[in-house]
Amino acid sequence: MAFPRLNQWSDKVYQAGTTGGFNVLRDLEKELQRAIPDLKAYNIGLFVEDDLKNVMPIGWVYMDYGHLDYETVESFNNAVGLRYGIVIDPSGHLKIGDNFIMIMPKDYREKVKAERKRAFDRQNQEAMNAGNFVPASDPRRAEMEEGAREVAEKGTSTHKVQVGGEPEGAVADEARPKKKGWGKK
C-alpha cells in the first residue's frame, strides 16, 4: 500500500494546538447542558460496556434519544451530536465511540459520594480495630491494647531513628559534609 499523496492535505490548517479543541472528558457535560438545559440537573458520565454492571446499580442510567423531544433533538444534533461524533446505538442509547453517555441527578450523586465516604470510613475503622487484636493468652495484653489504641487514635506516629555510631542528639535529616575525594576513582 502506498503512502497518501502529499497534496491530499489542504494548504489551510483548520484546527491545531493543544487547547481550544473539543475534549470529550472536559467539555461533554458543559456542551450537552448548553444544548439541552434540562440536563443541568444531572451529572454526565461516560462508561464502556464492561463498566455498566458496576455503575448501573448505583444509579447511572443511559441517556436515550427518547428523552428528547423533536426540537431538542434538532438543537442537540446541530450543537453537539453531529459535531462531536455522538451516535445512537440500536437500543436508542447515546454513545461516543465505545462509551455510553449516562446521567445521574446531581443531588443523588452527592448522596452516593457521601455513602461511599461513610463505607470507606467504616472499612478503615474495622481495619484499625483488627490491627488492635492481642491474643487473650498474652501476659501483656492490657498494655499492648492500650498502646495500639493510642496509635490508632493518633493516626500516625513519629520515631527518632539513630544510626549506630552517631553521637546522641545528632540530627539525621542534616546532610553530612562531603569528604574530599569522595566518589572519585
C-alpha positions in Angstrom: 0.0 0.0 0.0 1.4 3.4 -1.0 1.6 6.4 1.2 -1.1 9.0 0.8 -0.3 11.8 -1.6 1.1 15.0 0.0 -1.4 17.2 -1.9 -4.3 15.5 0.0 -3.7 17.9 2.9 -5.1 21.4 2.5 -2.8 24.5 2.5 -5.0 25.9 5.2 -4.8 24.5 8.8 -8.4 24.2 10.2 -7.6 23.2 13.8 -4.3 22.9 15.6 -2.9 23.4 19.1 -3.2 21.9 22.5 -6.2 23.9 23.6 -9.3 25.2 22.1 -10.4 21.9 20.6 -13.2 19.8 22.0 -12.0 17.4 24.7 -14.8 14.9 25.5 -13.7 14.4 29.1 -13.5 18.1 29.8 -16.3 19.5 27.6 -19.0 17.0 27.1 -21.1 17.8 30.2 -20.9 21.5 29.6 -21.8 21.2 25.9 -24.7 18.9 26.5 -26.1 21.1 29.2 -25.7 24.2 27.0 -27.6 22.4 24.2 -30.2 20.8 26.4 -30.8 23.0 29.5 -32.8 20.2 31.2 -29.6 18.3 31.7 -28.2 21.0 34.1 -29.7 19.0 37.0 -27.7 15.9 36.0 -24.1 14.7 36.2 -23.0 13.1 32.9 -20.7 10.1 32.8 -19.0 8.1 30.1 -18.9 4.3 30.6 -17.8 1.4 28.4 -20.0 -1.7 28.3 -17.8 -3.6 30.9 -18.4 -0.7 33.4 -22.2 -1.0 33.2 -22.6 -3.9 35.6 -20.8 -1.7 38.3 -22.3 1.7 37.6 -26.0 1.0 36.9 -26.7 -0.5 40.4 -25.5 2.8 42.0 -27.9 4.9 39.9 -26.4 5.8 36.5 -28.9 5.4 33.6 -28.5 5.6 29.9 -29.1 8.9 28.2 -31.5 7.9 25.5 -32.7 9.5 22.3 -36.2 9.0 23.7 -35.5 11.5 26.5 -35.5 14.4 24.0 -38.4 16.0 22.0 -38.0 16.8 18.3 -36.9 20.4 18.7 -34.4 19.4 21.4 -33.1 16.6 19.1 -32.6 19.1 16.2 -30.9 21.6 18.5 -28.8 18.8 20.0 -27.7 17.4 16.7 -26.7 20.9 15.4 -25.0 22.0 18.6 -23.4 18.8 19.9 -24.2 15.5 18.4 -23.1 15.8 14.8 -20.0 17.9 15.7 -18.6 15.5 18.3 -19.4 12.1 16.9 -22.2 11.3 19.3 -24.2 8.4 17.8 -27.4 6.5 18.7 -27.0 2.7 19.1 -29.7 0.3 18.0 -31.2 0.4 21.5 -31.6 4.2 21.4 -28.7 4.9 23.8 -26.4 7.8 23.1 -22.7 6.9 22.6 -19.3 8.5 21.8 -17.1 5.8 20.4 -17.4 2.8 22.7 -18.6 4.9 25.6 -22.3 5.1 26.7 -23.4 8.6 27.8 -25.1 8.1 31.1 -26.8 10.5 33.5 -27.5 10.8 37.3 -29.2 13.6 39.2 -26.7 15.8 40.9 -28.3 15.6 44.3 -28.4 11.8 44.1 -24.8 11.8 43.1 -23.9 13.7 46.2 -25.8 11.1 48.3 -23.8 8.3 46.6 -20.5 10.1 47.3 -21.4 10.6 50.9 -22.4 7.0 51.3 -19.1 5.9 49.7 -17.2 8.0 52.2 -19.1 6.5 55.1 -18.4 3.0 53.8 -14.7 3.9 53.4 -14.5 5.3 56.9 -16.2 2.1 58.3 -13.8 -0.1 56.4 -10.8 1.9 57.8 -12.2 1.7 61.3 -12.6 -2.1 61.0 -9.0 -2.4 59.7 -7.7 -0.4 62.7 -9.7 -2.4 65.1 -8.4 -5.7 63.6 -4.9 -4.3 64.0 -5.5 -3.9 67.7 -6.1 -7.6 68.3 -4.0 -9.1 71.0 -4.4 -12.8 72.0 -6.1 -13.4 75.4 -3.2 -15.6 76.4 -0.6 -12.8 76.1 0.5 -11.7 79.6 1.0 -8.1 78.5 -2.4 -7.9 76.7 -3.8 -4.8 78.5 -0.6 -2.9 77.9 -0.5 -3.8 74.2 -4.1 -3.0 73.7 -3.6 0.4 75.3 -0.6 1.1 73.0 -2.5 0.0 69.9 -5.5 2.2 70.9 -3.2 5.2 71.3 -1.6 4.7 67.9 -5.0 4.2 66.2 -6.4 7.4 67.8 -3.3 9.4 66.9 -3.4 8.2 63.3 0.4 8.4 62.8 3.4 8.3 65.0 6.9 9.7 64.7 10.0 7.9 65.7 13.6 9.1 66.0 16.0 6.9 64.1 19.6 6.9 65.2 22.2 5.0 63.3 24.8 3.2 65.4 27.9 5.3 66.0 26.2 8.7 65.7 26.5 10.9 68.8 23.4 11.4 70.9 21.5 14.4 69.7 22.7 14.3 66.1 20.1 15.3 63.6 19.6 12.6 61.0 18.0 15.0 58.4 21.0 17.2 58.1 23.3 16.4 55.1 26.8 15.3 56.0 29.6 17.4 54.6 31.3 15.7 51.6 34.7 14.3 52.2 37.4 15.3 49.9 37.9 12.9 47.1 34.6 11.1 47.9 33.3 9.4 44.8 36.5 9.9 42.7 38.4 6.9 41.3 
